[in-house]
Amino acid sequence: MPFSVSCGVKNYTDWLETPWFNHSGKYKVPLSCCNKNFHSCNGTLNSPQLLYNEGCQIKLEENLLLAVHFIIIISLVVLFLLVMSWIIVAQLVKHQPPQEYRILDQE
């Protein structure tokens, strides 16, 4: 999975309520919020188009949903294989002639 960048939980405005933002003078977000395609980005809020607009929550939800789908598909495949093996075993047992039991002679 390629490395993806994001800013905040939902978007860069999540930083507006943090002590870090208050300490920065209430006009900057972390430089990690800057879109790497724009080298002129310095994290100021006067150019929000230079910042990443997507937070990590959306990406985390997408990755978790992908993992759940993967687990469901694998579970269905395993269930199918189990049912097929039960059917094969039932067919093998069905066509076996019954064995007669006898007491072994002691020598």
VOPAGU-2260 file (C-alpha; in pm, 1 decimal, decimal comma):
REM VOPAGU-2260
SITE   aa  ch    i         X         Y         Z
SITE  MET   A    0       0,0       0,0       0,0
SITE  PRO   A    1     153,3     334,6     -97,7
SITE  PHE   A    2     239,1     586,5     167,2
SITE  SER   A    3     -32,2     847,6     194,5
SITE  VAL   A    4     -21,2    1179,5     370,8
SITE  SER   A    5    -292,3    1351,9     562,3
SITE  CYS   A    6    -343,6    1635,1     802,9
SITE  GLY   A    7    -544,1    1605,1    1123,2
SITE  VAL   A    8    -816,4    1355,9    1199,1
SITE  LYS   A    9   -1077,2    1492,8     956,8
SITE  ASN   A   10    -874,7    1772,0     789,8
SITE  TYR   A   11    -629,3    2051,7     867,6
SITE  THR   A   12    -891,8    2247,4    1067,0
SITE  ASP   A   13    -854,0    1992,6    1349,2
SITE  TRP   A   14    -534,5    2177,0    1441,3
SITE  LEU   A   15    -726,2    2498,9    1511,2
SITE  GLU   A   16    -830,4    2377,2    1857,3
SITE  THR   A   17    -490,2    2255,5    1978,0
SITE  PRO   A   18    -235,9    2416,5    2211,0
SITE  TRP   A   19      19,3    2382,6    1929,6
SITE  PHE   A   20    -192,5    2609,8    1708,8
SITE  ASN   A   21    -234,4    2864,3    1989,5
SITE  HIS   A   22     142,3    2861,1    2047,4
SITE  SER   A   23     207,5    2920,3    1675,9
SITE  GLY   A   24      21,7    3252,1    1688,7
SITE  LYS   A   25    -304,7    3107,2    1554,9
SITE  TYR   A   26    -207,4    3129,8    1192,3
SITE  LYS   A   27      -9,7    2812,0    1110,8
SITE  VAL   A   28     -61,4    2438,8    1102,0
SITE  PRO   A   29     229,6    2190,1    1107,2
SITE  LEU   A   30     442,8    2173,2     794,2
SITE  SER   A   31     346,3    1807,9     762,5
SITE  CYS   A   32       4,2    1939,1     650,9
SITE  CYS   A   33     162,9    2101,5     345,8
SITE  ASN   A   34     101,6    1931,1      15,1
SITE  LYS   A   35     444,2    1818,4    -109,2
SITE  ASN   A   36     354,9    1934,0    -460,9
SITE  PHE   A   37     363,1    2296,2    -343,9
SITE  HIS   A   38     713,0    2394,2    -231,6
SITE  SER   A   39     596,5    2741,3    -133,4
SITE  CYS   A   40     371,2    2607,2     142,4
SITE  ASN   A   41     471,3    2721,1     491,1
SITE  GLY   A   42     164,5    2601,3     683,5
SITE  THR   A   43     -16,7    2934,8     701,7
SITE  LEU   A   44    -394,5    2937,1     686,2
SITE  ASN   A   45    -407,5    3217,1     429,9
SITE  SER   A   46    -338,3    2955,1     157,4
SITE  PRO   A   47    -550,9    2650,2     250,4
SITE  GLN   A   48    -534,1    2520,3    -107,1
SITE  LEU   A   49    -168,1    2434,9     -40,4
SITE  LEU   A   50    -261,2    2207,8     252,7
SITE  TYR   A   51    -381,4    1850,2     254,7
SITE  ASN   A   52    -757,1    1854,3     296,1
SITE  GLU   A   53    -803,8    1490,8     392,1
SITE  GLY   A   54    -747,2    1363,7     743,4
SITE  CYS   A   55    -621,6    1026,3     857,7
SITE  GLN   A   56    -962,4     905,2     984,7
SITE  ILE   A   57   -1096,6     854,2     632,6
SITE  LYS   A   58    -785,5     665,4     526,2
SITE  LEU   A   59    -791,2     452,2     839,9
SITE  GLU   A   60   -1158,0     366,0     780,8
SITE  GLU   A   61   -1082,3     271,1     418,6
SITE  ASN   A   62    -793,4      46,4     523,5
SITE  LEU   A   63   -1000,4    -120,0     796,3
SITE  LEU   A   64   -1286,1    -179,1     552,0
SITE  LEU   A   65   -1041,3    -336,7     307,4
SITE  ALA   A   66    -911,3    -564,1     585,0
SITE  VAL   A   67   -1267,8    -665,7     680,1
SITE  HIS   A   68   -1349,4    -747,6     317,4
SITE  PHE   A   69   -1031,6    -953,0     292,8
SITE  ILE   A   70   -1119,2   -1147,4     610,1
SITE  ILE   A   71   -1474,5   -1213,0     485,5
SITE  ILE   A   72   -1351,8   -1341,5     148,7
SITE  ILE   A   73   -1089,7   -1567,3     307,6
SITE  SER   A   74   -1350,0   -1699,0     554,3
SITE  LEU   A   75   -1589,2   -1783,5     271,4
SITE  VAL   A   76   -1313,9   -1964,4      81,1
SITE  VAL   A   77   -1221,8   -2166,9     391,4
SITE  LEU   A   78   -1589,7   -2248,6     452,4
SITE  PHE   A   79   -1626,9   -2365,2      92,5
SITE  LEU   A   80   -1318,4   -2587,1     122,9
SITE  LEU   A   81   -1447,4   -2736,8     447,9
SITE  VAL   A   82   -1786,5   -2818,3     296,6
SITE  MET   A   83   -1619,6   -2972,9      -8,5
SITE  SER   A   84   -1394,9   -3186,0     211,9
SITE  TRP   A   85   -1696,9   -3303,8     412,8
SITE  ILE   A   86   -1873,1   -3402,4      91,8
SITE  ILE   A   87   -1566,3   -3590,6     -32,3
SITE  VAL   A   88   -1525,7   -3775,0     297,7
SITE  ALA   A   89   -1897,3   -3863,7     299,3
SITE  GLN   A   90   -1868,0   -4004,7     -52,7
SITE  LEU   A   91   -1561,1   -4209,9      37,8
SITE  VAL   A   92   -1725,6   -4352,8     348,6
SITE  LYS   A   93   -2048,9   -4426,4     161,2
SITE  HIS   A   94   -1877,6   -4650,6     -94,6
SITE  GLN   A   95   -1672,1   -4853,7     151,3
SITE  PRO   A   96   -1797,3   -5206,3     205,9
SITE  PRO   A   97   -1874,2   -5282,5     568,0
SITE  GLN   A   98   -1596,3   -5467,1     742,0
SITE  GLU   A   99   -1659,7   -5771,9     946,7
SITE  TYR   A  100   -1493,3   -5775,9    1281,9
SITE  ARG   A  101   -1344,5   -6090,2    1431,0
SITE  ILE   A  102   -1155,1   -6170,7    1741,3
SITE  LEU   A  103    -793,4   -6237,3    1679,5
SITE  ASP   A  104    -675,0   -6579,8    1783,8
SITE  GLN   A  105    -423,6   -6586,4    2062,7
SITE  GLU   A  106    -119,0   -6800,0    2007,1
